[in-house]
Amino acid sequence: MAAFTSFLAKPPSPCNFFITRKLNPLSSHSSSPLSSLARSKHPISKLKTTPFYLTPRATASSTSIGTKEAGSDERVRKINSIEEFDQALKAAKNKLVVVEYATGQSYQTHGIYPFMVDLSRTCSDVVFLLVIGDESENTQAIFQRENVVKVPHFTFYKSMEKVHEEGGVQPDQLLGDVLYYGDNHSGVVQLHCREDVEALIDDHRVDHKLIVLDVGLKHCGPCVKVYPTVVRLSRQMAETVVFARMNGDENESCMQFLRDKDVVQVPTFLFIRDGKIRGRYVGSGKGELIGEILRYQGVRVT
């Protein structure tokens, strides 16, 4: 999975919510408080993005972005038509697909594309696609069908289903998104129901390992941003700590688990040992999270 080169200097505030209804699946990457799981969707127009008018160019030759030719890297596939787009999603099966929508004149896109190329080289289990909207009528049709009106804009797919989208993406956000929505092979155990939690607890009753359960939502900005830290810690502390993750809005079983454990803000980290919850940390601060983990391991932190 991706290399970890940067973390947030100032962590975002946790999301507040009342566990009543399902989350809007395409809410923006925001750390604003939630009044309910049915948080209203932030329109893309509120993001720091650049509006454009699609005017197909006379030639369909490759467009230069930054110092690289768009799509020239073998791990970033340039899409030229709706048919190619749909075929790429189908061929990816259950892999995460990251699609960048760009134009040849978008300043923000010039900055993010090289970072996406670097990610593509380290994330071999993620498919990266690039669509340049003003290159031809065919690529313009993709923008229109996907309702992309500003760039830079990213969408994330799994099993041909759109799981997330946002505009105005910065490198640290893109890294967090790729890890959060595509992390299948890290040291973090992925839990999908109450039974998964109970099985994990039973597995570690004998070895008495501390379990750190990261409870979040699919589209919570602070949850996404803290996740690279969780992945990194899971590798550094693999001998002594078990890290796991559950998204409360994945299904009703997960949501009921959050209700039963009185989780009302995300991200919430539950510290479990010998079948009992020993404590919790609410927030996304890297230093605070590490301090709490050490404390529940019995290490005195001063």
N, C-alpha and C positions, 0 to 999 in steps of 0.2 A: 504494500500500500504506500501511500505518499510519504515523502520525507517531511519531517517537522522542522521548519526553519523559523517560524515566528509565532508568538502568542500575543494575546491582547494585553496591552499595558494597563488598560482600565476596563475591568469586566462589566458587562451590561447587567442591569437589574433583573432579577427573576421575574417570570411572568406570573401574575395572579390570575386565578380562575375559580369558578364554581363548577363542579363536575355535574353538569346537567344534560348537555347536548353535545353533538359531534362538532369538531372543529371544521371551519371552512377550509377545504383542502388546498386552496391556492392563496392563503394569506401571505403578506409580504414578510420579508426578513426584518422583523422589528422586535425591539425589546420593550415596547409599550405595554402597560398593564392590560390584562384581559379581564373584562367584566364577566365573561362566560366563555365556554368552549365554542360558542357560536360567534366568536369575535368577528366583527365586520371586516371584509376584505379591503385592504388599502389599495386604491387604484394605482396602476403603474405610473400615472401622470404625477403622482406626488413624489416619486423617487427622483434622485439626481441623475437624470438621463437626458440624452440629447434627442429632440424630435427631428424627424427627417421626412422628406418626400421622396418616394421611390420613383426614380426615373431610370429605366434600364439603359445601360450603355450600348453603343453600337457593336462592341465586340464582347465576346464571352470569354476572353482570355483571363488567366489568373490575375488576381489583384494583389498588389503588395501591401502588406500590413506590417508596419514597423520596418525591421530590417529583413524580414522573412517573407517568402512568398506564401500567401494564404493557402493552407491546406497542403503545402509541400512536404511537411513532416509526415512520415509514414504512419504515425499514430493518430494524426488528426485528419479525418476524412472530410473533404469538401463536397457538399451536397449541391447538385445542380437542378434537381426537379423534385416534385412531390413523389413521384414513383421511387426515386432513389431514397428519399427520406423515409417513406414507409417500409421499404425493403430493409434499410439499415436497422430500424427499430425492431422489425420482425427477426432479423438475423441475430440480434443481440440477446434474444430470449430473456433470461432473468438477470442479465448484467445491467448495471447502471449505465444509462446513456446520457451524456452531457452535451447539450446543443448550444452553441453560441450563435446568436444572430448579430450580424455586423453589416456595416456599409463601408465602402472604400474611403469615405471622408470622415468617419467617426473618430474623434480624437481619443475618447475613452477606450474604444476598441483597440487602438494602437498599443495602449499600455497593458491591457489584460491578455491579449493573444499570446505573447511570448511566455507568460506564466502558465497559460493553459497548455502550451506545447511542452513545457517542462513537466507539468503534472502528468501529461499523457505518457511520458517516458518512464515515470516511476509507478504509475497506476495501470499495470498491465491488464487488470480485470475490469477496467472501465472503458467504455467506448466514447470517443470524443468526435463530435461532428461540428462543422462550420458551414453556415449559410450566409452568403453575401447578398443582401436583398436588392441592391441596385445594379447587380451584374447582368440580369436578364429578366425577361418576362416570366420565365419558369421559377426563378428564385423569388421574384416578387409574389408569385402565387402562393409560395410557402408562407411568406410573411402574412399574407392576407388570411389564409386558412387558419394559421396559428394565432391570429389576432395580435401580432407584434407591431407596435406603433412607435416604439422608441428603442434606441440602442445606447449602450450595450445591454443585451437581454439574454438571459440563460434559462433554459428549461431542462428538467431532469425527468427521465423516464425509466420505468422498470416494467418489464413484461408488457410493453407497448402502452402502459398507463402513465400519464403525467402525474408525478408525485410532488413536484415542486417547481416554482418558477419565481424569478426576481430580476430586477434591473439594477443598474448602477453598482455592479459587483466589483469589489476590490479583491486583491489576491488572497488575503486572509479569509475573506468570506467564501471565496471559491474553494479553497482548501477545506474549510470546515464543512461546506455543503457536500463535497465529494466523499469525505470520510463519513459523514453522518448518514447519507442516503445510500452509500455504496459499500460500507464496511461489513464484509462477510468473513474476513480471514484474520482479523486481529485477535489479540488476547482477550477481548471483551465478549463475554457470553451474551448472546442475543436471546431474550426471553419474550415469549409471545402470548402467555396466558398465566393464570394463577398456578396451574399445575407445574409449569416450568420453574416458577420460583420455588415451590415446595420441593421439587426434585433436586434443585441446586442446593437448597438448604440441607436436605437429607444427605447429599453427597459429601458434605463437609462437616458433618457432626463429629466424625471420628478424628479428622486431622485438625479440628478447631481453628481453621483458617478464618480470617476476617473476610466477610463478603461486603463489597461496596456496590450497592445497587443504585445505578443512575436512572432516576425516573424523570421522564420528560414528555414532550409532545412532538408529533411529527414536524410541525411547522413553527417551532418556538425558536426565535433568534438566539437568546442566551444559551439554550440547550445545544444548538448547532455549534456555537462559537467555543464552548468549553469542551466539546467532544475530542478535539485533537489532544488536549491535555489528558483526558481520560485514557485514550489509546496509548499515549506515551507512558503513563504511569503503569498501565496494565503490563507493559513489557519490562519496565524497570523493577516492578515489585512482584513479578510472576511467582517467585518462590514462596512468598508469604501472604499475598493478598489475592483474592478472586474478585475480578471486576465484571459486572453484568449491567445490562441495559434493558429497560422496558419503556415503550411509548404508550402512555395511558390511553390515547385515542385510537389505538390500533384495533381494538374490539371491546365488547362489553365485559369480557372477563378481566382485561387489563384495567378498564375503568372502575370496575367493582373493587379491584385490589387497591386502587388509589383511594377510593372512598373508605374502605375498611382501615387503611393505614393513616387516614386523616391527612393525606397529601393535598394541600390547597395552593401550593406555588410550585413552579418548575423553573429550573431544574432543582429537584430535591435528591440528595444522596442519603440513602438509608445504610446504616452500618449494622451488619447482622453477624452474630457469632453464636454458635451452639443453638441455633434455632430461634434466637430472640433478637429483636431490634434493640441494640444498645444505645443508639443515638441517631441523629440526623443533622445534615448541613443543608441549608437552603441558600442557593446562590451559585455564581459561576466564577468566583475568584480562584485563580490557580494556587496562590500561596495559602489561602484559607483552607482550601480543599486538602492540600498536602498536610497541613497542620492537623486537621481533624483526623485524617487517616492515621497519622503517626500517633496521635493521642489515643485512638481506640486500639492501636497495636501495643499500647503500654509504654510508648516512648515519651519521655517528659520533654515538652516543648516550652522553651523560655523566650 
